[in-house]
Amino acid sequence: MAHRVLSLRELNRALLARQLLLHRKRMSPIAVIERLVGMQAQWPQAPYVGIWTRTTTFKPEALERELKSGAVLKATVMRQTLHLVTRRDYALFRSAMSETNFPWDSAAARRHAPSVRALAASGAVMPADGIAHLEREYKLSGLAARRAWRYARIRRSSRASPRVGAVEGTSGGPLRDGR
């Protein structure tokens, strides 16, 4: 059985239709977000504009209601950027990408964070000193040591927001023990 190859125009039209950009439809914000498997939300207005351009009857209050109820979450899920996703999709993303998108939750970060915390207890720690400490204590080297420093430092200094999955306290400056 021979498969027909789509022309460039047919492929373009199929892509636009799949992304709800060919024709506007009557859909709820949650249906749009699920259909797209997440919407960019780095810029606060982006999801409002994105849903409005894809639907015929969008009301901003409908999206705000879904956000307040927790049916839609603003979270870091793809490419380390903020997206709006449904609660169900967030759980799938979080489990599938935990090692790549949430390295501070990895077993290595949990193992190294107490040592990084103890190191920072006496004052600011520059990255080179922290990396050297991890190289000595855990026999790490090169990229592995730099990653361990970054992930343990983020884990040690971050607060994960249960509502949006965002992590704060991830600056690249010296680490201070400021619980």
GUFI-622544 format. One line per field, with one value per residue (C-alpha): residue number from 1; residue in one letter; y, z, x. Coordinates in steps of 0.5 Angstrom, whole numbers, plus 500, padded with zeros to 3 digits. Each point is the difference from the previous one (the first is absolute). Layout:
i NUM | ...
aa a | ...
Y Y | ...
Z Z | ...
X X | ...
***
This chain:
i 1 | 2 | 3 | 4 | 5 | 6 | 7 | 8 | 9 | 10 | 11 | 12 | 13 | 14 | 15 | 16 | 17 | 18 | 19 | 20 | 21 | 22 | 23 | 24 | 25 | 26 | 27 | 28 | 29 | 30 | 31 | 32 | 33 | 34 | 35 | 36 | 37 | 38 | 39 | 40 | 41 | 42 | 43 | 44 | 45 | 46 | 47 | 48 | 49 | 50 | 51 | 52 | 53 | 54 | 55 | 56 | 57 | 58 | 59 | 60 | 61 | 62 | 63 | 64 | 65 | 66 | 67 | 68 | 69 | 70 | 71 | 72 | 73 | 74 | 75 | 76 | 77 | 78 | 79 | 80 | 81 | 82 | 83 | 84 | 85 | 86 | 87 | 88 | 89 | 90 | 91 | 92 | 93 | 94 | 95 | 96 | 97 | 98 | 99 | 100 | 101 | 102 | 103 | 104 | 105 | 106 | 107 | 108 | 109 | 110 | 111 | 112 | 113 | 114 | 115 | 116 | 117 | 118 | 119 | 120 | 121 | 122 | 123 | 124 | 125 | 126 | 127 | 128 | 129 | 130 | 131 | 132 | 133 | 134 | 135 | 136 | 137 | 138 | 139 | 140 | 141 | 142 | 143 | 144 | 145 | 146 | 147 | 148 | 149 | 150 | 151 | 152 | 153 | 154 | 155 | 156 | 157 | 158 | 159 | 160 | 161 | 162 | 163 | 164 | 165 | 166 | 167 | 168 | 169 | 170 | 171 | 172 | 173 | 174 | 175 | 176 | 177 | 178 | 179
aa m | a | h | r | v | l | s | l | r | e | l | n | r | a | l | l | a | r | q | l | l | l | h | r | k | r | m | s | p | i | a | v | i | e | r | l | v | g | m | q | a | q | w | p | q | a | p | y | v | g | i | w | t | r | t | t | t | f | k | p | e | a | l | e | r | e | l | k | s | g | a | v | l | k | a | t | v | m | r | q | t | l | h | l | v | t | r | r | d | y | a | l | f | r | s | a | m | s | e | t | n | f | p | w | d | s | a | a | a | r | r | h | a | p | s | v | r | a | l | a | a | s | g | a | v | m | p | a | d | g | i | a | h | l | e | r | e | y | k | l | s | g | l | a | a | r | r | a | w | r | y | a | r | i | r | r | s | s | r | a | s | p | r | v | g | a | v | e | g | t | s | g | g | p | l | r | d | g | r
Y 500 | 507 | 506 | 506 | 506 | 506 | 506 | 506 | 504 | 494 | 499 | 507 | 500 | 494 | 503 | 507 | 496 | 495 | 507 | 503 | 505 | 499 | 501 | 503 | 495 | 500 | 497 | 501 | 503 | 493 | 496 | 505 | 499 | 492 | 500 | 504 | 496 | 506 | 508 | 504 | 505 | 503 | 507 | 500 | 503 | 494 | 495 | 505 | 502 | 493 | 497 | 506 | 499 | 493 | 501 | 503 | 502 | 501 | 503 | 502 | 498 | 493 | 499 | 504 | 495 | 494 | 502 | 502 | 493 | 497 | 496 | 504 | 501 | 505 | 496 | 499 | 493 | 501 | 503 | 503 | 505 | 502 | 497 | 499 | 493 | 496 | 496 | 494 | 501 | 504 | 493 | 496 | 506 | 500 | 492 | 500 | 505 | 500 | 499 | 505 | 506 | 499 | 498 | 503 | 494 | 495 | 494 | 504 | 507 | 497 | 496 | 506 | 506 | 499 | 500 | 507 | 502 | 499 | 503 | 506 | 501 | 504 | 505 | 501 | 495 | 501 | 495 | 498 | 499 | 496 | 496 | 498 | 498 | 495 | 498 | 498 | 497 | 496 | 499 | 503 | 504 | 505 | 500 | 496 | 504 | 506 | 497 | 498 | 507 | 503 | 495 | 499 | 508 | 501 | 494 | 503 | 507 | 499 | 500 | 496 | 503 | 495 | 504 | 502 | 495 | 506 | 500 | 507 | 501 | 498 | 505 | 499 | 504 | 498 | 495 | 502 | 496 | 505 | 494
Z 500 | 498 | 504 | 497 | 502 | 502 | 496 | 504 | 500 | 502 | 506 | 501 | 501 | 504 | 505 | 500 | 501 | 506 | 504 | 499 | 495 | 494 | 502 | 507 | 504 | 506 | 505 | 508 | 502 | 503 | 494 | 496 | 505 | 500 | 492 | 499 | 506 | 504 | 498 | 501 | 506 | 500 | 499 | 504 | 494 | 496 | 502 | 499 | 493 | 498 | 502 | 498 | 493 | 500 | 502 | 499 | 507 | 504 | 507 | 504 | 506 | 498 | 500 | 506 | 503 | 498 | 503 | 507 | 500 | 499 | 493 | 496 | 503 | 498 | 501 | 497 | 496 | 493 | 498 | 507 | 498 | 503 | 497 | 502 | 500 | 503 | 507 | 497 | 494 | 506 | 503 | 494 | 498 | 507 | 500 | 493 | 501 | 507 | 499 | 494 | 502 | 508 | 501 | 507 | 502 | 497 | 505 | 499 | 502 | 506 | 502 | 499 | 503 | 507 | 499 | 496 | 505 | 506 | 495 | 500 | 507 | 502 | 494 | 493 | 495 | 493 | 495 | 499 | 507 | 500 | 494 | 503 | 507 | 496 | 496 | 506 | 504 | 495 | 495 | 494 | 495 | 494 | 498 | 505 | 505 | 497 | 499 | 508 | 502 | 496 | 502 | 507 | 501 | 497 | 504 | 506 | 499 | 496 | 502 | 496 | 499 | 500 | 496 | 494 | 501 | 499 | 504 | 503 | 502 | 494 | 499 | 498 | 505 | 507 | 504 | 507 | 505 | 501 | 502
X 500 | 503 | 500 | 498 | 505 | 497 | 502 | 504 | 493 | 496 | 505 | 500 | 492 | 500 | 505 | 496 | 493 | 504 | 502 | 493 | 503 | 496 | 493 | 498 | 495 | 495 | 505 | 501 | 507 | 501 | 498 | 505 | 506 | 499 | 499 | 507 | 503 | 502 | 500 | 506 | 499 | 507 | 497 | 493 | 496 | 502 | 495 | 494 | 503 | 501 | 493 | 496 | 504 | 497 | 493 | 494 | 497 | 506 | 499 | 506 | 496 | 499 | 508 | 501 | 494 | 504 | 507 | 496 | 497 | 507 | 497 | 505 | 507 | 506 | 506 | 507 | 499 | 503 | 507 | 500 | 495 | 493 | 494 | 493 | 498 | 494 | 501 | 500 | 505 | 505 | 500 | 502 | 505 | 503 | 501 | 503 | 505 | 502 | 507 | 501 | 495 | 501 | 507 | 500 | 495 | 505 | 503 | 507 | 497 | 497 | 506 | 505 | 495 | 502 | 507 | 499 | 496 | 505 | 505 | 496 | 499 | 506 | 499 | 500 | 502 | 503 | 498 | 508 | 500 | 494 | 502 | 506 | 497 | 495 | 506 | 504 | 494 | 497 | 506 | 496 | 503 | 499 | 493 | 497 | 503 | 497 | 494 | 500 | 501 | 495 | 494 | 502 | 501 | 493 | 497 | 503 | 498 | 493 | 493 | 496 | 493 | 495 | 495 | 504 | 506 | 504 | 507 | 503 | 507 | 504 | 505 | 507 | 503 | 503 | 496 | 499 | 496 | 494 | 495
***
